[in-house]
């Protein structure tokens, strides 16, 4: 609903628009007054009912009738003439809501149609124009910042706990009707064949090597006790020198694994992972155990806590990258620019975007055309009747005053013609 402040703002605009309307009203009224003055003057002149003056009197009389009739018609649109309760007057204030509904139906039925808007997209070459606009960094970068701000605010509204709870809910729902083991097996197989495990092996081998070399003195007693506890033979041959050499050889082997892509242990590990992937896909017993374990993990509050921390950290990282000078914001700007250039330079992309835009516009108009009608009806319905009538009068009232002027002029001409015909007809 329009607020008083909004109507005060409209009142200020009305004061600016009212000047031309007042001038046209005075002009139309002056034409009527002139006709009345001429009519009166013909009675003050001797012989005014004969000759040329008779034509003047007939014209002035008809001009007054025409001017008054059109004044009444124009005035009756916006208010009651002279404040009299004459039926079928003040049409706009009384029929405001009905007119608003008809206006909305007219706009959505004849102007904002899917066909008309889709044709406009093609005829105006909208895709090329928008694409060229987006391809300009001066436009793409501010737009990317706006998109980043909107995305960052949307992410602020997200709760990591809600995301984790919903994800767990989805997993549990799907787990009830299917096994996750085959999918995990295919994922592990694809990752291993693509070498996705190699960076992890590199990191683990390098970290293990560094740890052995840095904690050699701490590990020696533990490893020696472990070997001595196996049986009495190993107890006889185990010495500190032997354990030290063993740990150093292990560190050297880890270093070789980390630096040699075709190291036998690395190859063996890949084979082991592929075997595990195959078992996950085809071993029903293993699949059952995996699903049971997954169910226990999902029910563990500690798992939820870890996932909550991971998701929270991920959301914060994304929000940080959406800063005005953030990496993701820059990537969005680049993506917008590339999309704009492709829409202009690539005929296939241009055709796809144009078809997508036409489909979206058609769907939006079809789906929300009724909403637009209701919006117009509610918006106009919220206007006070007198204020709405006044705004419409300011918009079209100046042109309507020409109807009054034309009515006066045409009435005068008709009066002269009618008087001439009356003289020609037999008495």
C-alpha positions as CSV (number, residue, x, y, z in Angstrom):
1,X,0.0,0.0,0.0
2,X,1.2,3.5,-0.8
3,X,2.5,5.3,2.2
4,X,1.7,9.0,3.1
5,X,5.3,9.8,2.3
6,X,4.9,8.3,-1.1
7,X,1.8,10.3,-1.8
8,X,3.6,13.4,-0.7
9,X,6.3,12.7,-3.2
10,X,3.6,12.2,-5.8
11,X,2.0,15.5,-4.8
12,X,5.3,17.3,-5.5
13,X,5.4,15.7,-9.0
14,X,1.7,16.8,-9.5
15,X,2.6,20.4,-8.8
16,X,5.1,20.3,-11.7
17,X,2.6,18.5,-14.1
18,X,-0.4,20.7,-13.2
19,X,0.9,23.8,-14.9
20,X,0.4,22.7,-18.5
21,X,-3.0,21.1,-17.6
22,X,-4.2,24.4,-16.0
23,X,-3.1,26.3,-19.1
24,X,-5.0,24.0,-21.4
25,X,-8.1,24.2,-19.2
26,X,-8.0,28.0,-19.4
27,X,-7.7,27.9,-23.2
28,X,-10.6,25.5,-23.6
29,X,-12.7,27.6,-21.2
30,X,-11.7,30.8,-23.0
31,X,-13.0,29.3,-26.3
32,X,-16.3,28.6,-24.6
33,X,-16.5,32.1,-23.1
34,X,-15.7,33.7,-26.4
35,X,-18.6,31.7,-28.0
36,X,-20.9,32.8,-25.3
37,X,-19.8,36.5,-25.7
38,X,-20.3,36.3,-29.4
39,X,-23.8,34.8,-28.9
40,X,-24.7,37.6,-26.4
41,X,-23.2,40.3,-28.7
42,X,-25.5,39.2,-31.6
43,X,-28.5,40.2,-29.5
44,X,-27.0,43.6,-28.9
45,X,-26.6,44.4,-32.5
46,X,-29.6,45.6,-34.5
47,X,-30.7,43.0,-37.0
48,X,-28.7,40.2,-35.4
49,X,-31.3,37.6,-36.3
50,X,-30.9,38.2,-40.1
51,X,-28.1,38.1,-42.6
52,X,-24.5,37.3,-41.7
53,X,-25.1,37.9,-38.0
54,X,-27.7,35.2,-38.0
55,X,-25.0,32.8,-39.1
56,X,-22.7,34.1,-36.4
57,X,-25.4,33.7,-33.8
58,X,-26.2,30.1,-34.9
59,X,-22.5,29.2,-34.9
60,X,-21.9,30.8,-31.4
61,X,-25.0,29.0,-30.0
62,X,-23.9,25.6,-31.3
63,X,-20.4,26.3,-30.1
64,X,-21.6,26.8,-26.6
65,X,-23.7,23.6,-26.8
66,X,-20.7,21.6,-28.1
67,X,-18.2,23.2,-25.6
68,X,-20.5,22.6,-22.7
69,X,-21.3,19.0,-23.7
70,X,-17.6,18.1,-24.1
71,X,-16.8,19.9,-20.8
72,X,-19.4,17.8,-19.1
73,X,-18.0,14.6,-20.7
74,X,-14.4,15.3,-19.9
75,X,-15.2,16.4,-16.3
76,X,-17.4,13.4,-15.7
77,X,-14.5,11.1,-16.2
78,X,-12.7,12.4,-13.1
79,X,-15.3,14.0,-10.9
80,X,-18.9,15.0,-10.5
81,X,-19.6,18.2,-12.7
82,X,-20.3,21.1,-10.3
83,X,-20.4,18.5,-7.5
84,X,-23.9,17.4,-8.5
85,X,-24.8,13.7,-7.9
86,X,-25.5,13.0,-11.6
87,X,-25.6,9.3,-12.5
88,X,-22.6,7.8,-14.4
89,X,-20.2,10.6,-13.5
90,X,-16.8,10.5,-11.6
91,X,-16.2,7.3,-13.5
92,X,-12.5,6.8,-12.7
93,X,-12.8,7.2,-8.9
94,X,-15.9,4.9,-8.9
95,X,-14.5,2.3,-11.3
96,X,-10.9,2.5,-10.1
97,X,-10.5,-1.2,-9.1
98,X,-12.4,-2.5,-12.2
99,X,-10.2,-0.3,-14.4
100,X,-7.1,-1.6,-12.7
101,X,-8.1,-5.2,-13.4
102,X,-8.9,-4.4,-17.0
103,X,-5.6,-2.6,-17.4
104,X,-3.6,-5.5,-16.0
105,X,-5.5,-8.0,-18.3
106,X,-5.0,-5.7,-21.3
107,X,-1.2,-5.4,-20.6
108,X,-0.6,-9.1,-20.1
109,X,-3.1,-10.1,-22.8
110,X,-1.9,-7.8,-25.7
111,X,1.6,-6.5,-24.8
112,X,3.4,-8.8,-22.4
113,X,2.7,-12.0,-24.4
114,X,5.3,-14.7,-24.9
115,X,5.2,-14.3,-28.6
116,X,5.7,-10.5,-28.5
117,X,8.6,-10.6,-26.0
118,X,10.3,-13.5,-27.8
119,X,10.1,-11.7,-31.1
120,X,11.5,-8.6,-29.3
121,X,14.6,-10.7,-28.2
122,X,15.3,-11.7,-31.8
123,X,14.4,-8.4,-33.5
124,X,16.5,-6.2,-31.2
125,X,19.5,-8.6,-31.3
126,X,19.4,-8.6,-27.5
127,X,21.8,-11.5,-27.1
128,X,24.6,-9.7,-29.0
129,X,24.0,-6.4,-27.2
130,X,24.0,-8.0,-23.8
131,X,27.0,-10.2,-24.7
132,X,29.1,-7.2,-25.8
133,X,28.1,-5.4,-22.6
134,X,29.2,-8.4,-20.5
135,X,32.4,-8.8,-22.4
136,X,33.6,-5.4,-21.4
137,X,35.6,-5.6,-18.1
138,X,34.2,-2.2,-17.1
139,X,30.8,-4.0,-16.8
140,X,31.8,-7.5,-16.0
141,X,33.9,-6.6,-12.9
142,X,31.2,-4.5,-11.1
143,X,28.6,-7.2,-12.0
144,X,30.8,-9.9,-10.6
145,X,31.2,-7.9,-7.4
146,X,27.4,-7.6,-7.1
147,X,27.0,-11.4,-7.7
148,X,29.7,-12.0,-5.1
149,X,28.0,-9.8,-2.6
150,X,24.6,-11.6,-3.2
151,X,26.3,-15.0,-2.9
152,X,28.2,-14.0,0.2
153,X,25.0,-12.9,1.9
154,X,23.3,-16.1,0.9
155,X,26.1,-18.1,2.4
156,X,25.9,-16.1,5.6
157,X,22.3,-17.3,5.9
158,X,23.4,-21.0,5.6
159,X,24.0,-22.9,8.8
160,X,26.7,-25.6,8.6
161,X,24.7,-27.8,11.0
162,X,21.7,-27.6,8.8
163,X,23.8,-28.6,5.7
164,X,25.3,-31.5,7.5
165,X,22.0,-32.7,8.9
166,X,20.4,-32.5,5.4
167,X,23.3,-34.3,3.8
168,X,23.2,-37.1,6.4
169,X,19.4,-37.3,5.9
170,X,19.9,-37.8,2.2
171,X,22.6,-40.4,2.6
172,X,20.5,-42.4,5.1
173,X,17.4,-42.2,2.9
174,X,19.3,-43.5,-0.1
175,X,21.2,-46.0,2.0
176,X,18.0,-47.7,2.9
177,X,17.3,-48.8,-0.6
178,X,20.8,-49.2,-2.1
179,X,24.3,-50.1,-1.2
180,X,27.0,-47.5,-1.3
181,X,29.9,-50.0,-1.7
182,X,29.7,-50.4,-5.5
183,X,29.6,-46.7,-6.0
184,X,32.6,-46.3,-3.7
185,X,34.3,-49.1,-5.6
186,X,33.8,-47.4,-8.9
187,X,35.0,-44.1,-7.5
188,X,38.1,-45.7,-6.0
189,X,38.8,-47.5,-9.3
190,X,38.4,-44.3,-11.4
191,X,40.6,-42.3,-9.0
192,X,43.3,-44.9,-8.9
193,X,43.4,-45.4,-12.7
194,X,43.7,-41.6,-13.0
195,X,46.5,-41.4,-10.5
196,X,44.6,-39.5,-8.0
197,X,46.2,-41.4,-5.1
198,X,49.8,-40.4,-6.1
199,X,49.8,-37.0,-4.4
200,X,48.6,-38.6,-1.2
201,X,51.3,-41.3,-1.4
202,X,53.9,-38.6,-2.1
203,X,52.9,-36.7,1.0
204,X,52.6,-39.7,3.2
205,X,56.0,-41.1,2.2
206,X,57.7,-37.8,2.6
207,X,56.1,-37.1,6.0
208,X,57.0,-40.7,7.1
209,X,60.6,-40.3,6.0
210,X,61.0,-36.9,7.8
211,X,59.4,-38.3,10.9
212,X,61.7,-41.4,11.1
213,X,64.8,-39.2,10.7
214,X,63.7,-36.6,13.2
215,X,62.6,-39.1,15.9
216,X,65.1,-41.9,15.4
217,X,66.3,-41.9,19.1
218,X,62.7,-41.9,20.3
219,X,61.6,-44.8,18.1
220,X,64.7,-47.0,18.6
221,X,63.6,-48.4,22.1
222,X,60.0,-49.0,21.0
223,X,61.0,-50.8,17.8
224,X,63.6,-52.9,19.7
225,X,61.0,-54.0,22.3
226,X,58.6,-54.9,19.5
227,X,61.2,-57.1,17.7
228,X,62.4,-58.7,20.9
229,X,58.9,-59.6,21.9
230,X,58.3,-61.7,18.8
231,X,60.5,-64.7,19.9
232,X,63.7,-65.5,21.6
233,X,65.7,-65.7,18.3
234,X,65.1,-62.1,17.4
235,X,65.8,-61.2,21.0
236,X,69.3,-62.7,20.6
237,X,70.2,-60.7,17.4
238,X,68.5,-57.4,18.1
239,X,70.9,-54.6,19.1
240,X,70.6,-50.8,19.0
241,X,72.9,-50.7,16.0
242,X,70.6,-53.2,14.2
243,X,67.4,-51.2,15.0
244,X,69.1,-48.0,13.9
245,X,70.1,-49.4,10.6
246,X,66.6,-50.8,10.1
247,X,65.0,-47.4,10.8
248,X,67.4,-45.7,8.4
249,X,66.8,-48.2,5.7
250,X,63.0,-47.7,6.1
251,X,63.5,-43.9,5.8
252,X,65.6,-44.4,2.7
253,X,62.9,-46.6,1.2
254,X,60.2,-44.0,2.0
255,X,62.3,-41.4,0.3
256,X,62.5,-43.6,-2.8
257,X,58.8,-44.1,-2.8
258,X,58.3,-40.4,-2.6
259,X,60.6,-39.6,-5.5
260,X,60.2,-42.6,-7.9
261,X,56.9,-42.7,-9.7
262,X,57.5,-46.4,-10.7
263,X,58.7,-47.6,-7.3
264,X,57.6,-51.3,-6.8
265,X,55.9,-50.4,-3.5
266,X,53.9,-47.6,-5.2
267,X,52.9,-50.0,-8.0
268,X,51.9,-52.6,-5.4
269,X,49.8,-50.0,-3.6
270,X,48.0,-49.1,-6.8
271,X,47.3,-52.8,-7.4
272,X,46.0,-53.2,-3.8
273,X,43.7,-50.2,-4.3
274,X,42.3,-51.7,-7.5
275,X,41.7,-55.0,-5.8
276,X,39.9,-53.2,-3.0
277,X,37.8,-51.3,-5.6
278,X,36.9,-54.6,-7.3
279,X,35.9,-56.2,-4.0
280,X,33.7,-53.2,-3.2
281,X,31.9,-53.6,-6.5
282,X,31.4,-57.4,-6.5
283,X,31.8,-58.7,-3.0
284,X,28.3,-58.7,-1.4
285,X,29.7,-59.6,2.1
286,X,32.2,-56.7,2.0
287,X,29.4,-54.4,0.7
288,X,27.2,-55.4,3.7
289,X,30.0,-54.7,6.1
290,X,30.8,-51.3,4.5
291,X,27.1,-50.3,4.7
292,X,26.9,-51.3,8.3
293,X,30.0,-49.3,9.1
294,X,28.7,-46.3,7.2
295,X,25.5,-46.5,9.2
296,X,27.4,-46.4,12.4
297,X,29.6,-43.6,11.3
298,X,26.6,-41.5,10.2
299,X,25.0,-42.1,13.6
300,X,28.1,-41.0,15.5
301,X,27.9,-37.5,16.9
302,X,31.6,-37.2,16.6
303,X,31.3,-37.7,12.8
304,X,28.7,-34.9,12.7
305,X,31.0,-32.7,14.7
306,X,33.9,-33.3,12.3
307,X,31.7,-32.7,9.3
308,X,30.3,-29.5,10.9
309,X,33.8,-28.1,11.3
310,X,34.7,-29.1,7.7
311,X,31.6,-27.5,6.2
312,X,31.9,-24.4,8.4
313,X,35.5,-24.0,7.3
314,X,34.6,-24.5,3.7
315,X,31.8,-21.9,3.9
316,X,34.1,-19.4,5.5
317,X,36.7,-20.0,2.9
318,X,34.2,-19.4,0.1
319,X,32.9,-16.3,1.8
320,X,36.5,-15.0,2.1
321,X,37.1,-15.6,-1.6
322,X,33.9,-13.6,-2.4
323,X,35.4,-10.4,-1.1
324,X,35.6,-7.6,-3.6
325,X,39.3,-8.4,-4.3
326,X,38.9,-12.1,-3.6
327,X,40.0,-14.9,-6.0
328,X,36.5,-16.2,-6.6
329,X,35.2,-12.8,-7.4
330,X,37.9,-12.4,-10.0
331,X,37.0,-15.8,-11.4
332,X,33.3,-14.8,-11.6
333,X,34.3,-11.6,-13.5
334,X,36.4,-13.7,-15.9
335,X,33.5,-16.2,-16.4
336,X,31.0,-13.4,-17.1
337,X,33.4,-11.8,-19.6
338,X,34.0,-15.2,-21.4
339,X,30.3,-15.9,-21.5
340,X,29.7,-12.5,-23.1
341,X,32.4,-13.0,-25.7
342,X,31.1,-16.4,-26.6
343,X,27.6,-15.1,-27.0
344,X,28.9,-12.6,-29.5
345,X,31.6,-14.7,-31.3
346,X,30.3,-18.2,-31.2
347,X,27.2,-18.8,-33.4
348,X,26.2,-21.9,-31.5
349,X,26.5,-20.2,-28.1
350,X,24.5,-17.2,-29.5
351,X,21.8,-19.5,-30.7
352,X,21.7,-21.5,-27.4
353,X,21.5,-18.3,-25.3
354,X,18.8,-16.8,-27.5
355,X,16.7,-19.9,-27.4
356,X,17.2,-20.1,-23.6
357,X,16.2,-16.5,-23.1
358,X,13.1,-16.9,-25.3
359,X,12.1,-20.0,-23.4
360,X,12.7,-18.4,-20.0
361,X,10.7,-15.3,-21.1
362,X,7.9,-17.4,-22.4
363,X,7.8,-19.5,-19.3
364,X,7.9,-16.4,-17.0
365,X,5.1,-14.6,-18.8
366,X,2.9,-17.7,-19.0
367,X,3.6,-18.6,-15.3
368,X,3.5,-15.1,-13.8
369,X,1.3,-13.1,-16.2
370,X,-1.6,-13.5,-13.8
371,X,0.6,-12.3,-10.9
372,X,1.4,-9.1,-12.9
373,X,-2.3,-8.5,-13.4
374,X,-2.9,-8.9,-9.7
375,X,0.1,-6.6,-9.0
376,X,-1.4,-3.8,-11.2
377,X,-4.8,-4.3,-9.6
378,X,-3.4,-4.2,-6.0
379,X,-1.1,-1.2,-6.8
380,X,-3.9,0.9,-8.3
381,X,-6.4,-0.4,-5.7
382,X,-4.1,0.9,-2.9
383,X,-4.3,4.4,-4.4
384,X,-6.8,6.8,-2.8
385,X,-9.6,7.3,-5.4
386,X,-9.3,11.0,-5.6
387,X,-5.5,10.9,-5.8
388,X,-5.6,8.2,-8.5
389,X,-8.1,10.2,-10.5
390,X,-5.9,13.3,-10.2
391,X,-2.8,11.4,-11.4
392,X,-4.6,10.1,-14.4
393,X,-6.0,13.5,-15.2
394,X,-2.5,15.0,-15.0
395,X,-1.3,12.3,-17.4
396,X,-4.0,12.6,-20.1
397,X,-6.1,15.6,-19.1
398,X,-4.1,18.1,-21.2
399,X,-5.0,16.1,-24.4
400,X,-8.6,15.8,-23.2
401,X,-8.9,19.6,-23.2
402,X,-8.4,19.5,-26.9
403,X,-11.7,17.6,-27.0
404,X,-13.4,20.6,-25.4
405,X,-11.8,23.0,-27.9
406,X,-12.7,20.8,-30.8
407,X,-16.2,20.5,-29.5
408,X,-16.6,24.3,-29.4
409,X,-15.1,24.7,-32.9
410,X,-17.0,21.8,-34.5
411,X,-20.2,22.9,-32.8
412,X,-19.8,26.4,-34.3
413,X,-19.3,25.0,-37.8
414,X,-22.2,22.6,-37.3
415,X,-24.4,25.5,-36.2
416,X,-23.6,27.5,-39.3
417,X,-24.3,24.6,-41.6
418,X,-27.6,23.8,-39.9
419,X,-28.6,27.4,-40.1
420,X,-27.8,27.4,-43.8
421,X,-29.8,24.3,-44.4
422,X,-32.7,25.8,-42.5
423,X,-32.8,28.7,-44.9
424,X,-32.7,26.4,-47.9
425,X,-35.6,24.3,-46.8
426,X,-39.1,25.4,-47.7
427,X,-40.8,27.1,-44.8
